[in-house]
Amino acid sequence: MANVNFGAQNVTLAFSAADHFFVTDFFRLKLRWFLPMKDRAMKLEDIGLVFPQEGYLQAALMVSLLSVWVLVGLFFYLNRYTRREYFTIWTAAWLFYALWLTLSLRLEDAGVESIVFKIKQSCVSISAVFLLWGSLRFLNLPVRQQLLGGFMLFLVLWTCVSAQVTTSKLQVELPVFILLGLSSLFAGVCFFRLRKQRAFVGAGMLSLGFLLWGLYLVSYPLSQQYKNLYSAGFFVAAVLQLFIAVSMIVLVLEEVRYNAEQVRAEIAAVRREKEALGQSHLRGRRMPEPLQSGAPDGGHPGGL
């Protein structure tokens, strides 16, 4: 029981034990907002979004690597099935990305001056250029191969020279992964353009998948600064990569159905045109009935 004075009135309030605990927890929660940010910030461990780096990093890398190899096999098959150049180029991009993941799985990270770090960054750079090149070919834009080759060479040289400029791993990785992320975002824009031209669900799914994967790649160097999120990032990447693979299968199936419908429509149009031509030809071959003039067939009206 509690008495509360509201002006001239005295109101008696009754609190149960459960109400007491509820009010106490409510004010305790409110007081957290007056604490420093680091004390009141929600911890990711409380909601299960953090994976211990020691136990889950290798498993996360392996899952991400397997999903990338699924993409490599899928794009290789689509290249043989469709004979399209951009599938070949995108297959090369995924291969170099898979090589980067393999090196990350098998070899420990070293400093920016180590040969392993330079090879890994070179793989990411080449993968970014191939992904960008494939997107340009998807849009049927003419691209000089010499220009792209020079761009790859520049990125590899930057990876080798950057160790002499800075010793910060973040400063070396950030430009390369931003380039790879922008290439992925550009691929997403290409599929979004296809989605607006044709009502393909797979094109919309691929647009979303490449956009999200590009955002992950841009944020990858920053996630390394937070060790607890490092492992979770690879699981997110694996999910996005499998989503891209499923979306590509859906798009190809939709294109096959669209092409089949186009062929059936063309066959039906040719059949209708053929029937119309046949009917007009039959009408043209009909002879008029002979005139009835009283003369025998083949004789002259005024016979001799």
Rosetta blueprint (number, residue, H / E / L):
1 M L
2 A E
3 N E
4 V E
5 N E
6 F E
7 G L
8 A L
9 Q E
10 N E
11 V E
12 T E
13 L E
14 A L
15 F L
16 S L
17 A H
18 A H
19 D H
20 H H
21 F H
22 F H
23 V H
24 T H
25 D H
26 F H
27 F H
28 R H
29 L H
30 K H
31 L H
32 R H
33 W H
34 F H
35 L L
36 P L
37 M H
38 K H
39 D H
40 R H
41 A L
42 M L
43 K L
44 L H
45 E H
46 D H
47 I H
48 G L
49 L L
50 V L
51 F L
52 P L
53 Q H
54 E H
55 G H
56 Y H
57 L H
58 Q H
59 A H
60 A H
61 L H
62 M H
63 V H
64 S H
65 L H
66 L H
67 S H
68 V H
69 W H
70 V H
71 L H
72 V H
73 G H
74 L H
75 F H
76 F H
77 Y H
78 L H
79 N H
80 R H
81 Y H
82 T H
83 R L
84 R L
85 E H
86 Y H
87 F H
88 T H
89 I H
90 W H
91 T H
92 A H
93 A H
94 W H
95 L H
96 F H
97 Y H
98 A H
99 L H
100 W H
101 L H
102 T H
103 L H
104 S H
105 L H
106 R H
107 L L
108 E L
109 D L
110 A L
111 G L
112 V L
113 E L
114 S L
115 I H
116 V H
117 F H
118 K H
119 I H
120 K H
121 Q H
122 S H
123 C H
124 V H
125 S H
126 I H
127 S H
128 A H
129 V H
130 F H
131 L H
132 L H
133 W H
134 G H
135 S H
136 L H
137 R H
138 F H
139 L L
140 N L
141 L L
142 P L
143 V L
144 R L
145 Q H
146 Q H
147 L H
148 L H
149 G H
150 G H
151 F H
152 M H
153 L H
154 F H
155 L H
156 V H
157 L H
158 W H
159 T H
160 C H
161 V H
162 S H
163 A H
164 Q H
165 V H
166 T L
167 T L
168 S L
169 K H
170 L H
171 Q H
172 V H
173 E H
174 L H
175 P H
176 V H
177 F H
178 I H
179 L H
180 L H
181 G H
182 L H
183 S H
184 S H
185 L H
186 F H
187 A H
188 G H
189 V H
190 C H
191 F H
192 F H
193 R H
194 L H
195 R H
196 K H
197 Q H
198 R L
199 A L
200 F L
201 V H
202 G H
203 A H
204 G H
205 M H
206 L H
207 S H
208 L H
209 G H
210 F H
211 L H
212 L H
213 W H
214 G H
215 L H
216 Y H
217 L H
218 V H
219 S H
220 Y H
221 P H
222 L H
223 S H
224 Q L
225 Q L
226 Y L
227 K H
228 N H
229 L H
230 Y H
231 S H
232 A H
233 G H
234 F H
235 F H
236 V H
237 A H
238 A H
239 V H
240 L H
241 Q H
242 L H
243 F H
244 I H
245 A H
246 V H
247 S H
248 M H
249 I H
250 V H
251 L H
252 V H
253 L H
254 E H
255 E H
256 V H
257 R H
258 Y H
259 N H
260 A H
261 E H
262 Q H
263 V H
264 R H
265 A H
266 E H
267 I H
268 A H
269 A H
270 V H
271 R H
272 R H
273 E H
274 K H
275 E H
276 A H
277 L H
278 G H
279 Q H
280 S H
281 H H
282 L H
283 R H
284 G H
285 R H
286 R L
287 M L
288 P L
289 E L
290 P L
291 L L
292 Q L
293 S L
294 G L
295 A L
296 P L
297 D L
298 G L
299 G L
300 H L
301 P L
302 G L
303 G L
304 L L
